[in-house]
Amino acid sequence: MGVFSALTTAVSGMTAQSYALENISGNIANSRTAGYKRVDTSFADLVPDAALNRQVAGSVQAFSRATNSIQGDLNPTKIDTNIAINGDGFFVVDQRASGVGANTQFANSNLYTRRGDFDFDANGYLVNGAGYYLKGLKIDQVTGQLVGTQPDVLRITKDQFPAKATTSIEYRANIPAVPATTQKTQGGSEFLNPASVTAAGTSPNPYAGNAAVMGNNITSFLATSIPGGSVTVYDALGKATSVEMRWGKIDNGDSTATPPTTGTWGLFVAQDTSATGASQVAYVQTGQNVTFGTTGQMVSPASGDITLPTMTINGTTITGINVSTGGNGVTQNGDVSGQIDARSIRQDGYTAGTLDRVSVSAEGQVVGTFSNGQVVALAQVSVARFNADNSLKRLDGGAFEETIESGPPIIGLGTSQMVGGSVEQSNTDIADEFSKMIVTQQAYSANTKVITTAQEMLTSVFNIIR
């Protein structure tokens, strides 16, 4: 029985080593496959039941051992939609079931992969090199909140990003205590010429709530005011127009007021700088004067916001725009130049735009950059983590599916991060695989030697009866 058992054991050893060689072969073949997780081989002995002092070594069986939790190298690809996970977790993906284009139907089953070489197809789906479609959650572009709770196949189209009307102009500047107006440089007063401004509601000023500068007074007005900068604003349709501002000092304030003031100014907006007639409006004043205190800080308006009048500039109507100074963004301090130092003039509107490029942030947000300069989060890539990564069932194309042993997926990045423009490579180590292959080959050869020896022993038995 011993010789025949040795034959059986040697055959089991050859079978086990062949199994190991098959895994080694697959690992080497996939050493350049993105996101591939090598399969190692573990062995278990099979011991026949026998008395304690009659136990033998027994046979052997081979089993696969997953390495899903071992990360491969992250290599940059310079393709913005390629994604690698630095840490644990898997991309949630789906397969196409039927249909083409916008009518594509999906299997609606969650599969998982580390293969992140995603790129857009012709219909805006993000597909990796194995044909799996990336899933995630859409982000509302207005509120910035996630839409829904269950991952769905992401489709990002190049629809036009709608325009936004300007509602606020952020204005940061220092106004000189003594403006270097043309009149001042010629030895005159630094104050605004009141005769150049037509009071609100006074004919021929058509603005009932705001003073205006008519075309016949424009020369006098320009000589007694200083430029305050300009900014491009947009209406609801995205039509652009330039808002040009000028400041005119009205008086040196009131030292007896509470709190005391050291300067009062008027802010004017250009409507038609080419106006010439007495009935043509060239500039319109905002509805409130701006005053400064003894430390150069703005005293009024108390909110720090200046409301621009509703007016039509070059055929574009602007309305509901506030000039926001942040309370202390506009100051009145001495300046030897006598001109306004506009540190920042920014507004919140923009014209319509189209999607130029897409990238992925470290938090897993798919971020779109549009032709109008807007950068908007479009979607959140879903990442699943498992309590037992190595218990997932392997599928073709580097995908996995959930099993009872792996436990249910835990959606979220956790402590991991995403690396855009990169792909995780195979975790196969060629040198290690070749070393294991040599050991496997020697073990296989040794088992064949056992069979040869057992055959020689049996031959000797048969020769006894000859």
C-alpha positions as CSV (number, residue, x, y, z in Angstrom):
1,M,0.0,0.0,0.0
2,G,2.9,2.4,0.8
3,V,4.2,2.4,-2.8
4,F,0.8,2.9,-4.3
5,S,0.0,5.7,-1.8
6,A,3.3,7.3,-2.8
7,L,2.2,7.3,-6.4
8,T,-1.1,8.9,-5.5
9,T,0.6,11.5,-3.3
10,A,3.1,12.4,-6.0
11,V,0.3,12.8,-8.5
12,S,-1.5,15.2,-6.1
13,G,1.8,17.1,-5.7
14,M,2.1,17.4,-9.5
15,T,-1.5,18.6,-9.7
16,A,-1.0,21.2,-7.0
17,Q,2.2,22.5,-8.6
18,S,0.5,22.7,-12.0
19,Y,-2.2,24.7,-10.3
20,A,0.4,27.0,-8.9
21,L,2.1,27.4,-12.2
22,E,-1.2,28.3,-13.8
23,N,-1.6,31.2,-11.3
24,I,2.0,32.3,-11.9
25,S,1.4,32.2,-15.6
26,G,-1.7,34.4,-15.3
27,N,0.1,36.8,-13.0
28,I,3.0,37.2,-15.5
29,A,0.6,37.6,-18.4
30,N,-1.3,40.4,-16.6
31,S,1.8,42.2,-15.2
32,R,0.9,45.2,-17.4
33,T,-2.9,45.0,-16.9
34,A,-4.2,48.1,-15.2
35,G,-5.7,47.4,-11.8
36,Y,-4.9,43.7,-11.9
37,K,-4.6,41.9,-8.6
38,R,-2.2,38.9,-8.7
39,V,-3.4,35.5,-7.5
40,D,-1.1,33.7,-5.1
41,T,-1.3,29.9,-4.3
42,S,-1.5,28.3,-0.9
43,F,-1.2,24.6,-0.2
44,A,-3.0,22.4,2.3
45,D,-2.1,18.9,3.3
46,L,-4.6,16.0,3.3
47,V,-3.8,13.5,6.1
48,P,-5.5,10.0,6.0
49,D,-7.0,8.8,9.2
50,A,-4.7,6.4,11.0
51,A,-3.3,5.5,14.4
52,L,-1.1,8.1,16.0
53,N,2.1,6.2,15.3
54,R,1.0,5.2,11.8
55,Q,0.2,8.7,10.4
56,V,1.8,9.7,7.1
57,A,2.5,13.0,5.4
58,G,-0.5,12.5,3.1
59,S,-1.4,14.3,-0.1
60,V,-1.7,18.0,-1.0
61,Q,-4.3,20.4,-2.4
62,A,-3.7,23.9,-3.9
63,F,-6.0,26.9,-3.3
64,S,-6.0,30.4,-4.7
65,R,-5.2,33.3,-2.4
66,A,-6.4,36.8,-3.5
67,T,-4.3,40.0,-3.1
68,N,-7.1,42.5,-3.6
69,S,-6.0,44.6,-0.7
70,I,-2.4,45.0,-2.0
71,Q,-2.1,48.2,-4.0
72,G,-0.1,48.5,-7.2
73,D,2.0,51.4,-8.3
74,L,0.2,54.6,-9.3
75,N,1.4,55.9,-12.7
76,P,0.5,59.2,-14.2
77,T,-1.2,59.1,-17.6
78,K,-1.9,62.8,-18.3
79,I,-5.5,61.8,-19.2
80,D,-7.8,63.8,-16.9
81,T,-10.5,61.2,-16.6
82,N,-8.2,58.4,-15.5
83,I,-8.5,57.8,-11.8
84,A,-6.5,55.8,-9.3
85,I,-7.5,55.1,-5.7
86,N,-4.7,55.7,-3.2
87,G,-5.8,53.4,-0.3
88,D,-8.5,50.8,0.0
89,G,-11.7,50.8,-2.0
90,F,-13.1,49.9,-5.4
91,F,-14.9,51.9,-8.1
92,V,-18.5,51.0,-8.5
93,V,-19.2,50.0,-12.1
94,D,-21.9,48.5,-14.3
95,Q,-22.1,46.6,-17.6
96,R,-24.1,47.4,-20.7
97,A,-27.0,45.1,-21.2
98,S,-28.4,46.3,-24.5
99,G,-29.0,49.3,-26.7
100,V,-26.5,51.9,-28.1
101,G,-25.9,55.6,-27.6
102,A,-28.3,57.5,-25.4
103,N,-30.6,54.5,-25.4
104,T,-28.0,52.2,-23.7
105,Q,-29.6,49.9,-21.1
106,F,-27.5,48.7,-18.2
107,A,-27.6,45.6,-16.1
108,N,-28.3,47.7,-13.0
109,S,-26.0,45.6,-10.9
110,N,-23.1,46.9,-8.9
111,L,-19.7,45.5,-9.7
112,Y,-16.4,46.7,-8.4
113,T,-13.0,47.3,-9.9
114,R,-9.6,49.0,-9.3
115,R,-9.1,49.5,-13.0
116,G,-9.4,53.3,-13.4
117,D,-8.5,53.9,-17.0
118,F,-11.8,55.6,-17.6
119,D,-12.4,57.8,-20.6
120,F,-15.5,59.3,-22.3
121,D,-17.2,57.4,-25.1
122,A,-19.2,59.2,-27.8
123,N,-22.2,59.5,-25.6
124,G,-20.6,61.0,-22.5
125,Y,-20.3,57.8,-20.5
126,L,-17.1,57.1,-18.6
127,V,-15.9,53.6,-19.6
128,N,-12.7,51.8,-18.6
129,G,-10.5,49.7,-20.9
130,A,-12.4,46.5,-20.0
131,G,-15.8,48.0,-20.9
132,Y,-17.2,48.7,-17.4
133,Y,-19.2,51.9,-16.9
134,L,-18.4,54.2,-13.9
135,K,-21.2,54.8,-11.4
136,G,-21.7,57.7,-9.0
137,L,-24.1,60.4,-7.9
138,K,-25.0,63.5,-9.9
139,I,-24.4,66.9,-8.2
140,D,-27.0,69.7,-8.5
141,Q,-25.1,72.6,-10.2
142,V,-27.2,75.2,-8.5
143,T,-27.2,73.9,-4.9
144,G,-24.0,71.8,-5.0
145,Q,-25.9,68.9,-3.3
146,L,-25.8,65.3,-4.3
147,V,-28.8,64.1,-6.3
148,G,-30.2,60.7,-5.0
149,T,-28.5,58.1,-2.7
150,Q,-27.9,55.1,-5.0
151,P,-25.0,55.1,-7.5
152,D,-26.0,55.3,-11.1
153,V,-24.1,55.2,-14.3
154,L,-22.5,58.7,-14.9
155,R,-23.2,60.5,-18.1
156,I,-21.7,63.9,-18.6
157,T,-22.7,65.7,-21.8
158,K,-21.4,68.9,-23.3
159,D,-24.7,70.8,-22.7
160,Q,-24.4,74.6,-22.5
161,F,-23.8,76.0,-19.0
162,P,-26.5,78.7,-18.6
163,A,-25.6,82.3,-18.1
164,K,-26.0,84.1,-14.8
165,A,-26.9,87.7,-14.4
166,T,-24.6,89.9,-12.3
167,T,-26.1,90.6,-8.9
168,S,-23.0,91.8,-7.0
169,I,-19.8,93.7,-7.7
170,E,-17.0,93.2,-5.2
171,Y,-15.3,96.6,-5.0
172,R,-12.0,97.1,-3.0
173,A,-10.3,100.5,-3.4
174,N,-8.8,103.5,-1.6
175,I,-10.2,106.9,-2.5
176,P,-7.7,109.8,-2.0
177,A,-8.6,112.3,0.6
178,V,-7.7,115.0,-2.0
179,P,-8.6,113.9,-5.5
180,A,-6.3,115.1,-8.3
181,T,-9.1,116.2,-10.6
182,T,-8.3,118.2,-13.7
183,Q,-9.7,121.3,-12.0
184,K,-7.5,120.7,-8.9
185,T,-4.3,120.3,-11.0
186,Q,-5.1,123.6,-12.6
187,G,-5.3,125.4,-9.2
188,G,-9.0,125.1,-8.6
189,S,-11.1,123.2,-6.1
190,E,-11.0,119.4,-5.7
191,F,-14.8,119.2,-5.2
192,L,-17.4,118.1,-7.8
193,N,-18.9,120.9,-9.7
194,P,-22.6,120.8,-8.5
195,A,-23.7,122.7,-11.6
196,S,-22.7,119.6,-13.7
197,V,-25.2,117.4,-11.9
198,T,-28.9,117.6,-12.6
199,A,-30.9,116.7,-9.4
200,A,-33.1,113.7,-9.3
201,G,-36.5,114.3,-10.9
202,T,-35.5,117.7,-12.3
203,S,-36.1,118.2,-16.0
204,P,-34.5,117.1,-18.3
205,N,-33.2,114.3,-16.0
206,P,-35.4,111.2,-16.7
207,Y,-34.2,109.5,-13.5
208,A,-36.7,110.3,-10.7
209,G,-34.6,108.6,-8.0
210,N,-31.1,109.4,-9.0
211,A,-29.2,112.5,-10.0
212,A,-27.6,112.5,-13.5
213,V,-25.0,114.2,-15.6
214,M,-26.4,115.3,-18.9
215,G,-24.5,115.4,-22.2
216,N,-24.0,119.2,-22.2
217,N,-22.4,119.0,-18.7
218,I,-20.0,116.1,-19.4
219,T,-16.9,118.2,-19.8
220,S,-17.4,120.0,-16.4
221,F,-18.2,116.7,-14.7
222,L,-15.1,114.9,-16.1
223,A,-12.9,117.8,-14.9
224,T,-14.2,117.6,-11.4
225,S,-14.3,113.8,-10.8
226,I,-11.8,110.9,-11.0
227,P,-12.1,107.5,-12.6
228,G,-13.1,104.6,-10.3
229,G,-12.4,101.6,-12.5
230,S,-14.6,99.5,-14.7
231,V,-16.0,96.0,-14.8
232,T,-17.9,93.8,-17.3
233,V,-21.3,92.7,-16.1
234,Y,-23.9,90.3,-17.6
235,D,-27.6,90.2,-18.0
236,A,-29.8,87.1,-17.6
237,L,-29.0,86.1,-21.2
238,G,-25.3,86.4,-20.7
239,K,-25.0,89.6,-22.7
240,A,-22.0,91.6,-21.6
241,T,-21.6,95.3,-21.0
242,S,-19.0,97.4,-19.3
243,V,-19.8,99.4,-16.2
244,E,-17.5,102.4,-15.9
245,M,-17.5,104.2,-12.5
246,R,-16.4,107.7,-11.5
247,W,-16.1,109.3,-8.1
248,G,-16.7,113.0,-7.3
249,K,-16.0,114.5,-3.9
250,I,-19.0,116.6,-2.7
251,D,-17.6,118.0,0.6
252,N,-15.1,117.5,3.4
253,G,-17.8,116.0,5.7
254,D,-19.1,117.2,9.0
255,S,-16.8,117.2,12.1
256,T,-19.8,117.8,14.4
257,A,-21.8,114.8,13.2
258,T,-22.1,111.6,15.2
259,P,-19.9,109.9,14.2
260,P,-17.9,112.8,12.6
261,T,-17.2,112.5,8.9
262,T,-14.2,113.7,6.9
263,G,-15.5,113.4,3.3
264,T,-18.7,112.8,1.3
265,W,-18.5,111.3,-2.2
266,G,-20.8,110.6,-5.0
267,L,-20.5,107.4,-7.2
268,F,-21.5,107.8,-10.8
269,V,-22.0,105.1,-13.5
270,A,-21.5,105.8,-17.2
271,Q,-24.6,105.3,-19.4
272,D,-23.5,107.0,-22.6
273,T,-20.1,108.7,-22.6
274,S,-20.7,110.0,-26.1
275,A,-23.8,112.0,-25.0
276,T,-23.8,115.6,-26.1
277,G,-27.3,117.1,-25.7
278,A,-29.0,118.6,-22.7
279,S,-31.6,115.7,-22.8
280,Q,-29.1,112.9,-23.1
281,V,-27.9,111.2,-20.0
282,A,-24.1,110.6,-19.8
283,Y,-23.7,109.4,-16.1
284,V,-26.1,108.4,-13.4
285,Q,-25.4,108.8,-9.7
286,T,-26.2,106.0,-7.3
287,G,-29.0,106.7,-4.9
288,Q,-26.9,107.3,-1.8
289,N,-23.8,109.3,-1.0
290,V,-20.7,107.7,0.5
291,T,-19.2,109.2,3.6
292,F,-16.0,108.4,5.5
293,G,-15.0,108.8,9.2
294,T,-11.9,110.2,10.9
295,T,-10.0,106.9,10.4
296,G,-10.7,106.7,6.7
297,Q,-13.3,104.0,7.1
298,M,-16.7,104.1,5.4
299,V,-19.5,105.4,7.7
300,S,-22.4,105.3,5.3
301,P,-24.0,103.5,3.9
302,A,-23.8,101.5,7.1
303,S,-24.2,98.1,5.3
304,G,-21.2,98.9,3.0
305,D,-23.4,98.1,-0.1
306,I,-24.1,100.7,-2.8
307,T,-27.0,99.9,-5.1
308,L,-26.5,100.7,-8.7
309,P,-29.5,102.3,-10.5
310,T,-31.5,100.4,-13.1
311,M,-30.2,101.8,-16.4
312,T,-29.5,100.8,-20.0
313,I,-25.9,100.8,-21.2
314,N,-25.1,100.2,-24.8
315,G,-28.5,98.5,-25.3
316,T,-28.1,96.2,-22.2
317,T,-30.3,96.8,-19.2
318,I,-28.6,96.4,-15.8
319,T,-30.8,96.1,-12.7
320,G,-30.5,94.8,-9.1
321,I,-26.7,95.1,-8.9
322,N,-25.1,95.9,-5.6
323,V,-21.6,97.2,-5.2
324,S,-20.3,95.3,-2.1
325,T,-17.4,96.9,-0.2
326,G,-17.5,94.4,2.7
327,G,-17.7,97.3,5.1
328,N,-14.0,98.2,5.1
329,G,-13.2,97.4,1.5
330,V,-13.4,101.1,0.4
331,T,-11.3,103.6,2.4
332,Q,-10.5,107.3,2.2
333,N,-6.8,107.8,2.9
334,G,-4.2,110.1,1.7
335,D,-2.6,109.2,-1.7
336,V,0.0,111.4,-3.4
337,S,-1.2,110.4,-6.8
338,G,-4.7,111.8,-6.1
339,Q,-6.2,108.8,-8.0
340,I,-8.2,105.9,-6.8
341,D,-6.3,102.7,-6.1
342,A,-8.7,100.0,-7.2
343,R,-7.3,96.9,-5.6
344,S,-10.1,94.5,-6.7
345,I,-13.1,94.8,-8.9
346,R,-14.9,91.5,-9.4
347,Q,-18.5,90.5,-10.2
348,D,-20.5,87.3,-9.9
349,G,-22.1,87.0,-13.3
350,Y,-21.0,85.2,-16.5
351,T,-22.1,84.4,-20.0
352,A,-23.2,80.9,-21.2
353,G,-20.4,78.4,-21.7
354,T,-19.7,74.9,-22.9
355,L,-17.7,72.1,-21.2
356,D,-14.0,72.3,-22.1
357,R,-12.5,69.7,-19.8
358,V,-13.2,67.3,-17.0
359,S,-10.9,66.4,-14.1
360,V,-11.3,64.4,-10.8
361,S,-10.5,65.9,-7.4
362,A,-8.9,64.0,-4.4
363,E,-12.4,63.8,-2.9
364,G,-13.7,62.0,-6.0
365,Q,-15.7,64.9,-7.5
366,V,-15.9,65.0,-11.3
367,V,-15.2,68.7,-11.9
368,G,-16.1,70.4,-15.1
369,T,-14.2,73.5,-16.5
370,F,-16.4,75.6,-18.8
371,S,-15.5,78.0,-21.6
372,N,-16.9,80.9,-19.5
373,G,-14.4,80.3,-16.8
374,Q,-16.7,78.5,-14.4
375,V,-15.5,75.5,-12.5
376,V,-18.3,73.3,-11.3
377,A,-18.6,69.9,-9.6
378,L,-20.7,67.7,-11.8
379,A,-20.7,64.3,-10.1
380,Q,-19.4,62.3,-7.2
381,V,-17.6,59.1,-8.0
382,S,-18.9,56.2,-5.8
383,V,-16.3,54.1,-4.0
384,A,-17.1,50.9,-2.2
385,R,-15.0,49.4,0.6
386,F,-15.4,45.9,2.1
387,N,-14.6,44.3,5.4
388,A,-13.1,41.4,3.5
389,D,-11.6,42.6,0.2
390,N,-10.0,39.3,-0.5
391,S,-13.3,37.4,-0.4
392,L,-14.7,39.2,-3.5
393,K,-15.4,37.0,-6.5
394,R,-13.2,37.7,-9.5
395,L,-14.8,38.4,-12.9
396,D,-13.3,39.1,-16.3
397,G,-11.7,42.5,-16.9
398,G,-10.5,43.1,-13.4
399,A,-14.0,43.3,-11.9
400,F,-15.3,41.8,-8.7
401,E,-18.7,41.0,-7.3
402,E,-19.9,40.9,-3.7
403,T,-20.1,37.6,-1.9
404,I,-21.5,36.5,1.5
405,E,-17.9,36.2,2.7
406,S,-16.9,39.7,1.6
407,G,-19.8,41.4,3.3
408,P,-21.9,44.2,1.9
409,P,-20.2,47.3,0.4
410,I,-19.5,50.4,2.5
411,I,-19.9,53.4,0.2
412,G,-17.5,56.2,0.8
413,L,-13.8,57.0,0.4
414,G,-13.0,56.7,4.1
415,T,-9.3,57.6,4.5
416,S,-8.5,56.9,0.9
417,Q,-7.9,59.6,-1.8
418,M,-8.4,59.7,-5.5
419,V,-5.6,60.6,-7.8
420,G,-6.8,62.1,-11.1
421,G,-4.8,61.6,-14.3
422,S,-3.3,58.4,-13.0
423,V,-3.9,54.6,-13.2
424,E,-3.1,51.9,-10.7
425,Q,-0.9,49.3,-12.3
426,S,-0.8,45.5,-11.7
427,N,0.5,44.5,-8.3
428,T,2.4,41.6,-9.9
429,D,6.1,41.6,-9.2
430,I,7.8,39.9,-12.2
431,A,11.0,39.0,-10.2
432,D,9.0,37.4,-7.5
433,E,6.9,35.5,-10.0
434,F,10.0,34.1,-11.7
435,S,11.4,33.0,-8.3
436,K,8.1,31.2,-7.5
437,M,8.1,29.7,-11.0
438,I,11.6,28.2,-10.4
439,V,10.5,26.8,-7.0
440,T,7.3,25.4,-8.6
441,Q,9.2,23.8,-11.4
442,Q,11.7,22.1,-9.0
443,A,8.8,20.9,-6.8
444,Y,7.0,19.4,-9.9
445,S,10.2,17.7,-11.0
446,A,10.7,16.3,-7.5
447,N,7.2,14.8,-7.6
448,T,8.0,13.1,-11.0
449,K,11.1,11.7,-9.4
450,V,8.9,10.1,-6.7
451,I,6.8,8.4,-9.4
452,T,10.0,7.1,-11.1
453,T,11.3,5.7,-7.8
454,A,8.0,4.1,-7.0
455,Q,7.9,2.6,-10.4
456,E,11.4,1.1,-9.9
457,M,10.4,-0.3,-6.5
458,L,7.3,-2.0,-8.1
459,T,9.5,-3.4,-10.8
460,S,11.8,-4.9,-8.2
461,V,8.7,-6.5,-6.6
462,F,7.6,-8.0,-9.9
463,N,11.1,-9.4,-10.5
464,I,10.9,-11.4,-7.3
465,I,8.5,-13.9,-8.9
466,R,10.4,-14.3,-12.1
